[in-house]
Amino acid sequence: MAFTEEQIRANRDYLVHKLQAEKARSDVLHAAESGKYDFVLLDTRGREPFAGGHIPGARCAPMNELSQVIPTLPRDQEIVTYCWGHD
């Protein structure tokens, strides 16, 4: 089954928006290794997992506390979040 022109455009637009909204994992890893962030890194796991270990420089922002954390975030920096990974 071939895609229609409209489906192709919709898929392209979706991927363009997705790529604009996501930071490359390698960029986050380089920032963590150097300790120099040009963004705010939020760990959205719970407080207990955060206390057990997290990326240096990350702020604890559990999902159930985001409404309290959001007003404290800078408006002039990119916000990058992470949680449990299964790579």
TORNU-461760 format. One record per residue (C-alpha): residue number from 1; residue in three letters; x negated, y negated, z. Coordinates in nm, 4 decimals. Layout:
+-----+------+----------+----------+----------+
! pos ! code !       px !       py !       pz !
+-----+------+----------+----------+----------+
! NUM !  ala !        X !        Y !        Z !
...
+-----+------+----------+----------+----------+
! end
This chain:
+-----+------+----------+----------+----------+
! pos ! code !       px !       py !       pz !
+-----+------+----------+----------+----------+
!   1 !  met !   0.0000 !   0.0000 !   0.0000 !
!   2 !  ala !  -0.1521 !  -0.3312 !  -0.1079 !
!   3 !  phe !  -0.1308 !  -0.6498 !   0.0947 !
!   4 !  thr !   0.0688 !  -0.9381 !  -0.0413 !
!   5 !  glu !  -0.0947 !  -1.2781 !  -0.0931 !
!   6 !  glu !   0.1020 !  -1.4058 !   0.2077 !
!   7 !  gln !  -0.0258 !  -1.1215 !   0.4291 !
!   8 !  ile !  -0.3838 !  -1.1842 !   0.3170 !
!   9 !  arg !  -0.3521 !  -1.5564 !   0.4007 !
!  10 !  ala !  -0.1936 !  -1.4751 !   0.7386 !
!  11 !  asn !  -0.4750 !  -1.2312 !   0.8229 !
!  12 !  arg !  -0.7407 !  -1.4816 !   0.7169 !
!  13 !  asp !  -0.5804 !  -1.7584 !   0.9239 !
!  14 !  tyr !  -0.5542 !  -1.5288 !   1.2252 !
!  15 !  leu !  -0.9228 !  -1.4352 !   1.2063 !
!  16 !  val !  -1.0327 !  -1.7973 !   1.1586 !
!  17 !  his !  -0.8418 !  -1.9028 !   1.4719 !
!  18 !  lys !  -0.9691 !  -1.6018 !   1.6665 !
!  19 !  leu !  -1.3320 !  -1.6760 !   1.5802 !
!  20 !  gln !  -1.2903 !  -2.0430 !   1.6716 !
!  21 !  ala !  -1.1455 !  -1.9496 !   2.0122 !
!  22 !  glu !  -1.4055 !  -1.6896 !   2.1126 !
!  23 !  lys !  -1.7672 !  -1.7296 !   2.2174 !
!  24 !  ala !  -2.0075 !  -1.4674 !   2.0885 !
!  25 !  arg !  -2.1152 !  -1.2191 !   2.3526 !
!  26 !  ser !  -2.4784 !  -1.2740 !   2.2529 !
!  27 !  asp !  -2.4439 !  -1.6485 !   2.3276 !
!  28 !  val !  -2.3168 !  -1.5701 !   2.6769 !
!  29 !  leu !  -2.5957 !  -1.3182 !   2.7337 !
!  30 !  his !  -2.8631 !  -1.5668 !   2.6226 !
!  31 !  ala !  -2.7209 !  -1.8325 !   2.8539 !
!  32 !  ala !  -2.7138 !  -1.5873 !   3.1466 !
!  33 !  glu !  -3.0722 !  -1.4785 !   3.0795 !
!  34 !  ser !  -3.1966 !  -1.8373 !   3.0618 !
!  35 !  gly !  -2.9713 !  -1.9701 !   3.3374 !
!  36 !  lys !  -2.8748 !  -2.2595 !   3.1079 !
!  37 !  tyr !  -2.5040 !  -2.2817 !   3.0382 !
!  38 !  asp !  -2.3415 !  -2.5312 !   2.8046 !
!  39 !  phe !  -2.0059 !  -2.3905 !   2.9168 !
!  40 !  val !  -1.8298 !  -2.2912 !   3.2387 !
!  41 !  leu !  -1.8343 !  -1.9152 !   3.2991 !
!  42 !  leu !  -1.5368 !  -1.7749 !   3.4895 !
!  43 !  asp !  -1.5234 !  -1.4231 !   3.6302 !
!  44 !  thr !  -1.1521 !  -1.3387 !   3.6353 !
!  45 !  arg !  -1.1872 !  -1.0199 !   3.8360 !
!  46 !  gly !  -1.0820 !  -1.0161 !   4.2008 !
!  47 !  arg !  -1.2865 !  -1.1652 !   4.4839 !
!  48 !  glu !  -1.4089 !  -0.8262 !   4.6082 !
!  49 !  pro !  -1.5564 !  -0.7150 !   4.2738 !
!  50 !  phe !  -1.7074 !  -1.0632 !   4.2305 !
!  51 !  ala !  -1.8735 !  -1.0364 !   4.5727 !
!  52 !  gly !  -2.0069 !  -0.6955 !   4.4721 !
!  53 !  gly !  -2.1901 !  -0.8424 !   4.1738 !
!  54 !  his !  -2.1382 !  -1.0920 !   3.8962 !
!  55 !  ile !  -2.3222 !  -1.2763 !   3.6216 !
!  56 !  pro !  -2.5433 !  -1.5415 !   3.7857 !
!  57 !  gly !  -2.3880 !  -1.8843 !   3.7416 !
!  58 !  ala !  -2.0331 !  -1.7529 !   3.7063 !
!  59 !  arg !  -1.7487 !  -1.8920 !   3.9134 !
!  60 !  cys !  -1.4968 !  -1.6626 !   4.0778 !
!  61 !  ala !  -1.1515 !  -1.7255 !   3.9317 !
!  62 !  pro !  -0.9238 !  -1.4251 !   3.9905 !
!  63 !  met !  -0.6275 !  -1.4118 !   3.7546 !
!  64 !  asn !  -0.3805 !  -1.4587 !   4.0411 !
!  65 !  glu !  -0.5619 !  -1.7811 !   4.1444 !
!  66 !  leu !  -0.6029 !  -1.9421 !   3.8020 !
!  67 !  ser !  -0.3318 !  -2.2012 !   3.8648 !
!  68 !  gln !  -0.5405 !  -2.3338 !   4.1577 !
!  69 !  val !  -0.8735 !  -2.3100 !   3.9721 !
!  70 !  ile !  -0.7700 !  -2.4783 !   3.6465 !
!  71 !  pro !  -0.7355 !  -2.8308 !   3.7915 !
!  72 !  thr !  -1.0939 !  -2.8088 !   3.9260 !
!  73 !  leu !  -1.2485 !  -2.7255 !   3.5886 !
!  74 !  pro !  -1.4244 !  -2.9885 !   3.3793 !
!  75 !  arg !  -1.2285 !  -3.1028 !   3.0761 !
!  76 !  asp !  -1.5376 !  -3.1795 !   2.8694 !
!  77 !  gln !  -1.6871 !  -2.8281 !   2.8659 !
!  78 !  glu !  -1.5934 !  -2.5031 !   2.7013 !
!  79 !  ile !  -1.4469 !  -2.2432 !   2.9378 !
!  80 !  val !  -1.5581 !  -1.8810 !   2.8912 !
!  81 !  thr !  -1.3945 !  -1.6004 !   3.0866 !
!  82 !  tyr !  -1.4919 !  -1.2422 !   3.1491 !
!  83 !  cys !  -1.3530 !  -0.9481 !   3.3403 !
!  84 !  trp !  -1.4110 !  -0.5758 !   3.3544 !
!  85 !  gly !  -1.5857 !  -0.4397 !   3.0482 !
!  86 !  his !  -1.5913 !  -0.0890 !   2.9109 !
!  87 !  asp !  -1.8689 !  -0.1021 !   2.6513 !
+-----+------+----------+----------+----------+
! end
